[in-house]
Amino acid sequence: MNILKSGWFSEVSDLWPGLALSLKVEEVLHSERSQFQEILVIKTKAHGRALILDGAIQCTEKDEFSYHEMISYLPLCSHPKPKDVLIVGGGDGGAAREIAKHPDVERITLVDIDDRVIEVCKEYLPRLSLGFSNPKVTVFVGDGFEFLRNHLGEFDVIITDSSPAEHLFKQPYYELLRASLKPNGIIASQAGTAWESMQQVQSTFQHCKTVFPVATYAVTAVPTYPTGQIGFVLGSLDSRTNFAEPMRIFSDEDLDQMEMKYYNDKVHRAAFILPRFVEKELQVA
Ligand code: SAM
């Protein structure tokens, strides 16, 4: 294997051509080819353990909290009472761990296509996969698209925490998301970085905008994602939703108790303030 020879893992992908983040590898903890993807877990010098799927970094122990808190709490705090939450993907357990902390959330359903990701994360990334042991969480193994077809009108919030599977980034998926929400429901999906994947950001945002009366794009900093920044599209069925102003505000004491390290109401508002070039490309100015 290449990384063993060089001692570095480099994230080379056509999604961000000509640019690659590298992590110094101390040990390869696990490597397998599942039915769906290449699964790799490495111990890195700078960022603790890292989960890599098909050559793309999914999360590292040092910075995963930014991504998981933000993909969870931007939508949760924009909903008046998020009781039923669905996660599509999220096989590392990080989003489930965060969502379970929200006091209004009663049930979390997680559907990931690859049970091997779940099992490998249980073994090698216990700080993330502890999400699975929360009694609020029920796990299904299967395709998120198929799962939604059989669960119409069931969820207050649906979070797509998936690696770029083609059909989860197309308009029919957004139509299915809308159909699987309860009235006034909200969705959030990982949507790539405007620095290197503007086309992906634009098309994901367009699908969301075509289907939902309110749609927007927000960003957060994650050092080990390409360019150090990742975006989310958010959509609401309630035309009164103002994503940039959280409905639920947790105090500092609450957030300490919930062991949250990144999210608060100020960070929430700031996530929706976009640079001029992004506003122009997405026509959200
Ligand atoms: N934060 C991550 C990133 O870097 O984009 C996503 C992490 S999570 C591990 C991604 C998960 O999506 C994987 O476990 C993968 O198996 C799952 N996935 C991919 N396609 C899927 C589908 N069609 N339905 C359900 N889960 C899917």
Residues whose N, C-alpha, C, O or C-beta is under 5 A from the ligand:
A	BS01	SAM	I57 Q58 V88 G89 G90 G91 D92 V111 D112 I113 D114 V117 G142 D143 G144 F145 D161 S162 S163 A165 Q190
